[in-house]
Amino acid sequence: MHGLDAIRPNNSTTLNERNCWRKKNWLEERRNALMVVASLIATMAFQAGISPPNGNWQEDRQQPPSQSHEAGRSIMADKMPDDFAFFVGYNTTSFLASISVIILLISGLPFKWRIFTWILMIIMWIAVIATIWTYYISISCLSSRRGESTTAKAGAAVVFYGVMGIVLIGHSIRLIRKIVTFARRSRARRFSRSTTITHANI
C-alpha cells in the first residue's frame, strides 16, 4: 500500500484521522481532474493557434496591392483583422491559463491547503470561459450567413449562462450549508462552555 491507500481510514481510526484522509483525498481528486482538463484545453488552444479559422494562404500574391498576401499567413487575419485580434486574445488567454495550471501542478509545490486548489480552479474557469469565446468567434467567422452567426451566438450564450447558473447555485448551496454548520457548531461550543462553567460554580 502507498499514497492515500496507506492512510485509508478503518474502524480503529479517530475522527480527526478520517477528516484528514477525506481532505487529502479531495485534494488529490481535484488535482487529477485539473491536470486532465488543463491538458485538454492546452491542446485545443495550441491547435487553434496554429490552425486558425478559414485556414492559411497557400501561395504568395503581390497584385493587386489591395489583395496581396503571403503564403502561410492566416486568411482570417487579412480578411477580418478585428475578429482575428479577439480570437488570438481569447485563445492565448486559454492557452496560458491552462499551461500555468499544468506547471503549478507538476512543480512539486506543497499545495496542502484547499485555498490553493480553489485558486487553480478559478484559473481553469478563466481558461474555460476564454475557450468558449474562442469557439464562438471561430463559428462566427466560418458562418457565411448572419442568421447562422446569430444562432451560434444565442446557443453559446444559453449554454454558457446555463452552466454558470448551475455552478453558482451549487456553490451557493454549499456555502449556505457550511455557514449553517459553522453556526450550529459555534452555538454548541458556547452551550458546552456555559454548562461547564455552571457546573464548576456549583
C-alpha positions as CSV (number, residue, x, y, z in Angstrom):
1,M,0.0,0.0,0.0
2,H,1.1,3.5,-0.8
3,G,-0.2,7.0,-1.2
4,L,-3.7,7.6,0.1
5,D,-4.3,3.9,0.5
6,A,-1.7,3.8,3.2
7,I,-3.7,6.2,5.3
8,R,-7.2,5.0,4.3
9,P,-9.3,5.1,7.5
10,N,-10.6,1.9,9.1
11,N,-12.6,1.1,12.2
12,S,-9.8,1.9,14.6
13,T,-9.0,5.4,13.3
14,T,-10.2,8.5,15.0
15,L,-12.5,11.2,13.7
16,N,-9.5,13.6,13.1
17,E,-7.7,10.9,11.0
18,R,-10.8,10.3,9.0
19,N,-11.2,14.1,8.3
20,C,-7.5,14.3,7.3
21,W,-7.9,11.4,4.9
22,R,-11.0,13.0,3.3
23,K,-9.2,16.3,2.9
24,K,-6.2,14.6,1.2
25,N,-8.5,12.5,-1.0
26,W,-10.4,15.6,-2.0
27,L,-7.2,17.5,-2.9
28,E,-5.9,14.5,-4.9
29,E,-9.1,14.1,-6.9
30,R,-9.2,17.8,-7.7
31,R,-5.5,17.9,-8.8
32,N,-6.1,14.9,-11.1
33,A,-9.2,16.5,-12.6
34,L,-7.4,19.8,-13.1
35,M,-4.5,18.2,-14.8
36,V,-6.7,16.3,-17.3
37,V,-8.8,19.4,-18.1
38,A,-5.8,21.7,-18.3
39,S,-4.0,19.3,-20.7
40,L,-7.1,19.1,-22.9
41,I,-7.7,22.8,-23.1
42,A,-3.9,23.5,-23.7
43,T,-4.0,21.0,-26.6
44,M,-7.2,22.6,-28.1
45,A,-5.8,26.1,-27.8
46,F,-2.4,25.2,-29.3
47,Q,-4.2,23.5,-32.3
48,A,-6.5,26.5,-32.8
49,G,-3.4,28.8,-32.6
50,I,-1.5,27.1,-35.4
51,S,-4.7,26.3,-37.5
52,P,-7.0,29.4,-37.2
53,P,-10.4,29.5,-38.7
54,N,-10.5,29.8,-42.5
55,G,-7.0,28.4,-42.8
56,N,-3.9,29.9,-44.2
57,W,-3.0,31.3,-47.7
58,Q,-1.4,28.6,-49.8
59,E,0.6,30.9,-52.2
60,D,2.1,34.4,-52.4
61,R,0.2,37.2,-54.2
62,Q,1.5,40.6,-54.9
63,Q,-1.1,42.0,-57.4
64,P,-3.3,43.9,-56.9
65,P,-1.8,45.5,-53.8
66,S,-5.2,45.6,-52.0
67,Q,-5.4,41.8,-52.3
68,S,-1.8,40.9,-51.7
69,H,-0.9,38.2,-49.2
70,E,1.9,35.8,-48.2
71,A,1.8,32.1,-48.1
72,G,1.3,30.7,-44.6
73,R,-0.4,33.8,-43.2
74,S,-3.9,33.5,-41.8
75,I,-6.7,34.3,-44.1
76,M,-8.7,35.5,-41.2
77,A,-6.0,38.0,-40.2
78,D,-6.2,39.6,-43.6
79,K,-10.0,39.4,-44.2
80,M,-11.2,40.0,-40.6
81,P,-8.4,41.7,-38.6
82,D,-10.6,42.8,-35.8
83,D,-12.2,39.4,-35.2
84,F,-8.7,37.8,-35.5
85,A,-7.4,40.1,-32.8
86,F,-10.2,38.9,-30.4
87,F,-9.6,35.3,-31.5
88,V,-5.9,35.5,-30.7
89,G,-6.5,37.2,-27.4
90,Y,-9.0,34.7,-26.1
91,N,-7.1,31.7,-27.4
92,T,-3.8,33.0,-25.9
93,T,-5.6,33.5,-22.5
94,S,-7.0,30.0,-22.6
95,F,-3.6,28.5,-23.5
96,L,-1.6,30.4,-20.9
97,A,-4.1,29.8,-18.2
98,S,-4.1,26.0,-18.8
99,I,-0.3,25.9,-19.1
100,S,0.0,27.8,-15.9
101,V,-2.1,25.2,-14.1
102,I,-0.1,22.4,-15.6
103,I,3.2,24.0,-14.5
104,L,2.0,24.6,-10.9
105,L,0.7,21.0,-10.6
106,I,3.9,19.4,-11.8
107,S,6.2,21.9,-10.0
108,G,6.1,19.9,-6.8
109,L,4.9,22.8,-4.7
110,P,3.2,21.6,-1.5
111,F,-0.4,22.6,-2.2
112,K,-1.7,21.3,1.2
113,W,-4.5,23.8,1.6
114,R,-7.8,23.9,-0.2
115,I,-7.4,27.6,-0.9
116,F,-4.6,26.8,-3.4
117,T,-6.7,24.2,-5.2
118,W,-9.6,26.8,-5.4
119,I,-7.2,29.3,-6.9
120,L,-6.2,26.7,-9.6
121,M,-9.9,26.0,-10.2
122,I,-10.5,29.7,-10.7
123,I,-7.6,29.8,-13.3
124,M,-9.2,26.9,-15.1
125,W,-12.6,28.7,-15.2
126,I,-10.8,31.6,-16.9
127,A,-9.4,29.1,-19.4
128,V,-12.8,27.6,-20.0
129,I,-14.5,30.9,-20.5
130,A,-11.8,32.0,-22.9
131,T,-12.2,28.7,-24.8
132,I,-16.0,29.4,-25.1
133,W,-15.4,32.8,-26.6
134,T,-12.7,31.4,-28.9
135,Y,-15.2,28.8,-30.2
136,Y,-17.9,31.5,-30.7
137,I,-15.6,33.7,-32.7
138,S,-14.5,30.7,-34.8
139,I,-18.1,29.8,-35.6
140,S,-18.9,33.4,-36.4
141,C,-16.0,33.6,-38.9
142,L,-16.9,30.3,-40.5
143,S,-20.6,31.2,-40.9
144,S,-21.3,33.0,-44.2
145,R,-24.8,34.0,-43.2
146,R,-25.8,36.4,-40.5
147,G,-28.6,34.0,-39.3
148,E,-26.1,31.2,-38.7
149,S,-23.8,33.6,-36.7
150,T,-26.8,34.8,-34.6
151,T,-27.9,31.2,-33.9
152,A,-24.4,30.3,-32.8
153,K,-24.2,33.4,-30.6
154,A,-27.6,32.6,-29.0
155,G,-26.7,28.9,-28.5
156,A,-23.3,29.8,-26.9
157,A,-25.0,32.3,-24.6
158,V,-27.7,29.8,-23.4
159,V,-25.1,27.1,-22.7
160,F,-22.7,29.5,-21.0
161,Y,-25.2,31.2,-18.8
162,G,-26.9,27.9,-18.0
163,V,-23.8,26.2,-16.9
164,M,-22.7,29.3,-14.9
165,G,-26.1,29.4,-13.3
166,I,-25.9,25.8,-12.2
167,V,-22.4,26.2,-10.8
168,L,-23.4,29.4,-9.0
169,I,-26.5,27.7,-7.4
170,G,-24.4,24.7,-6.4
171,H,-21.7,26.7,-4.7
172,S,-24.3,28.9,-3.1
173,I,-25.9,25.9,-1.6
174,R,-22.6,24.6,-0.3
175,L,-21.7,27.9,1.2
176,I,-25.1,28.2,3.0
177,R,-24.7,24.6,4.3
178,K,-21.2,25.5,5.6
179,I,-22.4,28.7,7.3
180,V,-25.3,26.8,9.0
181,T,-23.0,24.0,10.1
182,F,-20.4,26.5,11.5
183,A,-23.2,28.4,13.3
184,R,-24.5,25.2,14.9
185,R,-21.1,24.1,16.0
186,S,-20.3,27.6,17.4
187,R,-23.6,27.5,19.3
188,A,-22.9,24.0,20.6
189,R,-19.5,25.0,21.8
190,R,-20.8,28.1,23.6
191,F,-23.5,26.0,25.2
192,S,-20.9,23.4,26.3
193,R,-18.7,26.1,27.8
194,S,-21.6,27.7,29.7
195,T,-22.6,24.4,31.0
196,T,-19.1,23.6,32.2
197,I,-18.8,27.0,33.9
198,T,-22.2,26.5,35.6
199,H,-21.1,23.1,36.9
200,A,-17.8,24.5,38.1
201,N,-19.6,27.3,40.0
202,I,-21.9,24.8,41.7
